[in-house]
Every structure is written in C-alpha cells, then in structure tokens.
Amino acid sequence: MIIGTITLITLLFFGSFQDTFLIPGLEKSIKEYVLNDERKSDILAELKMAEKEIDQFQKIAKKDMRSLQEYNLGQDAILEQFQAFYKKRSAARQNITTLAIERRLRIQDLITDDEWAPILLNGEEQVKELNEKHLKKEAKGNADDVMENIRITIGDVVENTVNRDEAMSAFEEFRTVYQEMDRTIKEQRSMRSDIIRNRTSSKDEFQTIAHEQIELRKRAYDELVKFHFKMLQVLNENEWLPVMKSFNRILG
C-alpha cells in the first residue's frame, strides 16, 4: 500500500486520475528506457499535455472548494446546494479521468514489451521509496490526526449525552467510508493491480477502476453531507462552530 492517509479533499476532488493510470516515475523511465527517439518524443508530449490538463483542473477545483467549505460551515445551506456542487465537480472529474485513460492507452501502445519491463520495475521502486518515506513520517506522529481531532472535539464540546452519541455515530459512519476509499485508491496506486501493470490492458478494464473510484467518492461525499445535516439536528449554537471548523480542516 502506498503512502499513508490521503487527505479527504484530494480523495474527493483532486488526484488519482493520472496517478492511478500512469506508472510512477514514468517521465524519467521514458527518457531512460524508450530507445526510439520518435516514440520517446511522442510519449513525453502526451505527458506534458497531461500535466497541463491536471494543472487547469486543480486550479478550478481549488476555487470551487471555497464554496463547499462555506456550505459546510454555514447553518443555512440547503441540500440542493451540496448536490449541485457535487454534480459540477463530478462532471469535471469524469472528463479528466477519460482523458487520463485515453493517454494511458496511447502511451502503452508506444512502448515495447522489452521497454515496459524496466519501466514497471522502476515504478515499483518509486512506490517502495514513497512507502519508506511515509513510514518515517508516520513514526513521528499520527497520520490520521485531523480525523481524530474531530472525534475529540465532539467529545469535548457536545454537552448533551444523547446528542454527543448521535454526533459520534454520524462521524464514525463517515470515517468508515472515508477509510475504505483511502485504502482502495492507495491499493490502486500501489501497482498491485494487474490492470495497471499490464501493457495491453483495455479501455474497459481501466474504466472498471474509474467506476470503482466514482462509487467510493459518491459514498464519501454523501456521508459528508449526511454528517453536516445531522450536526444541524444535534448541535446547539455554541457547539456548531468548533465541531464544523474541526471537520472543515479535512476539506483543506
């Protein structure tokens, strides 16, 4: 499994399209292992275009995140606002995921079996290095501190026992789905999947991975919204702000 807990904001709205479908360290490997200059140039051009597409996607997503943070912190947001936000971001993600799959297919077609073997090996080494870096970082502190802080905040500020239990239950339901999504996407990035490792994987196979990510993201986002409206029911005015500020930390 690749590096530790991925932030919720990244899982829901940012990474895991190119980094799911492309081999880690691919640009460096292409320069070193692809022998034909014309094919090498074509692949590097594909990677450059992918980088531009991702940068543009991230810039727009970061601006949109402010709206979600405002909805989540406010007490007057309605369900339709959350739904419209997800619909907009989901459509953008689906578009760039489609582009990522198309690029993966074009790139793998430009690489020979002999070239693919060392590229794959280098990708595995990249994953190993990332894991080692994470283990060192994890030894210095809890990788899930932000999530744990929400639980602590609920325990500290919610005075009514029944309301506190309901808030805790809603949070644990959210955390369970989030952790499942975290584990699944990290597993996909770890190169254990034969679909990612195989040079001849099909568009349908890549779309299977993409669909799994879509379903997990939708479940996690639904739990986020469910948590918001549950807190409206069980928190008083004094409790709302510290709990939801704590929760908003996982949104960036």
N, C-alpha and C positions, 0 to 999 in steps of 0.2 A: 504494500500500500504506500502511496506517495505522500509527501509532506502533510503534516497534521491538519487540524481543523481549518477548513476553508471558511472564510467569512460568509455570512448569510448573503450579504449584498452581492458578493462575487458569484455565489452559487445560483442565486435567483436571476440576476440580470446581466452579469458581465461575462466572465471567462467560460472555458470548457467547450468552445466550438473548434477553433484551430488546435488548441492544446489537447483536445480529445482525439482528433482525427489525424493529426500530424505527429511524426516521431520526434521526441525531444532532441534538441541539438541538431535539427535537420539541416539548417543552412550550412553549418560548419562541415557536416558529413558530406553534403553535396559537393562542396568545394574540394574536399579531400578524395572522395571515392568515385565520383562520376567522371569517367575518363574522357568521354566525348565532349568537346568544348561547346558544340551547338546545343546538345541536350542539357548540359550544365547551365548554360545561359538561359535557356527556356525555363528550367526549374526555378532558378534564382529570381527570374522575372515574376513567376507565379507567387513566390514567397513575398516579394516586395509588394505586389498588389494586395496580397492577403493582409500584410501589415497595415497598409493604408486603410483598407476596409475596416479592420478592427479598431484603429485609432478613431475613425469617424464614428463608429458605433459606440465606443466608450464615451466620447465627448457628449454625445446626445443623451446617453443613458445617465451620465453624471448630473446633467441639468435636470432630467426628469426625476432623479432621486429626491431632490428637494421637495417636490410635490408629495411624494409618498411619506417623507418624514413629517411634513406638515399635517397630512391627513392623520397619521398615526398618533401624533402628539395632541392634536385638537380633539375636542369633545363634540364637535358639531358636524364632522364628516359623515357622509351617508354611504351606504353600501355601493350605490351606483358609481360613486367616485373611485372607490377601490377597484371595482370591476372594469371601469373604463381605463384606468391606469394599467392594469394587467393586460388587457386586450391590446393596448398600444405597444407595450414593451414585448409582449409575446410575439406579435407580428414581426417586429424588428428582429428579434432573436431567430425566429424561424427563417427569415430571409438570409441572415448571415450564416446560419448553420447550413442552409442549402448551398451557399457559395463555398463554404469550407469543404463540404463533401465533394463538390464538383472539382475543387482544386486538388483534393487528395487523389481523386481518380485520375486526373490529368498527370499529376506528379508521378504516381506509381507506374503509369504506363510509359513514362520516360526513363525509368530505371530498370536495369537488367537484373537478373537473379544474382549474378556474381557481385554486383554493386550493392544490392539490397542487404545481403548478409552482414557486411561490416557496418552499414548504416543502422541496422537493427541492433547490432551489438553495442554500438556507440550510444544509441538511445537507452539501452538497458543500463549502461554505465552512468548516464546522466541521471536516471531515476535513482540509482543507488547513491550517488553523491547527494542528491536532494534529500533522500531519506536520512543519510548520516548527518546532514546539517540540521534537519529537524530534530533528530534525537538529542543533539547537543543543546538546541534551543529549548526543547521540552524539559530537559533536566534542570533548567533554570527557573521554570515556572509552569503553571497550569495553562495548557493551550486552549482551554475552554473557559477562561476566566470571565469573559463577558457574559456567557450564558449563566455561569454560576452566580454572577453578581445580580442578575435578575431575580433568581430564587432567593438570594439573601435579602434583597431589597423588599420583596413581597413579605418575607418573614418579619422584617424589621418594622415596616410602616403600616401594614394592614392590621388593625386592632381587633375587629370582629372575627372570632374564630371560624365561624361558618364561611364568611366571605374570604378569609385567608385560605381556607382549604379549597374553595372553588377556584380561587386565583392560581393556587399552586397546581391544581389538577389541569387547568387550561394551559398553564405554562409547560407542564410535563408532556402533555399531548403534542404541543408544538415542538418541543425539544426532540421528542422521539422521531418525528417525521424529518426534522432538520438533520439529525444524526444519520438517519437512513440515507438521505440524499447525499450527505457528505461522504459516507462510506462508498456508496455506489459510484459516484463521479470520480473519487480518488482511485477506485479499483479500475475504472475505465482508463484513467490516465497512467496507470502503473504498467501498461503494456502486457498485462497478463491475458488480455482478450486476444483470441486467435484472429478476430476480425481486424483488429488494429495491426497485428503482427504480419498478417498475410498480405503479400504484394498484389494479389489478384482478388481481393475482396470486392464485392459488388456494391452498387449504389443501394440496393435493397437492404443489404447487411448493415451498411453504415446508418441507414435510416432507422433501423431497429434500435441502435444505440441512441440516436437522436430522439426517437419517440419515448424511450425509457426516461431520458432526461426531462422531456416535456411533462410527462406524467408526474414525476417526482417534484418538479418545480411547482406545478399547479397545486399539488397536495400541500407543499410547504407554504405557499402563498395563501391558500385557503385557511390554513391554521393560523397564519399571521393575522389575517382579517378576523377570524373567529376569536382570537385572543383579544384583539382590540375591542370588539363589541362585548365580549364577556367582561372585560375590565370596566366598561361603562356601567354594567349592571352591579358590580360588586365593590367598586372603589368609591369612596367619597371624594370631595373636592381636594382635601389635604393629601390624600393617598395617591390620587391620579398622577400628578406631575412627577414625583420621584420614581414611581414604577414605570411610567411610559418613557421618561427620559432614559432610564436604565435600559429599557427594551430598544429604544431608538439607537443605542450605541452599536447594536448589531447591524444597523442599516447604514453605517458609515459615519 
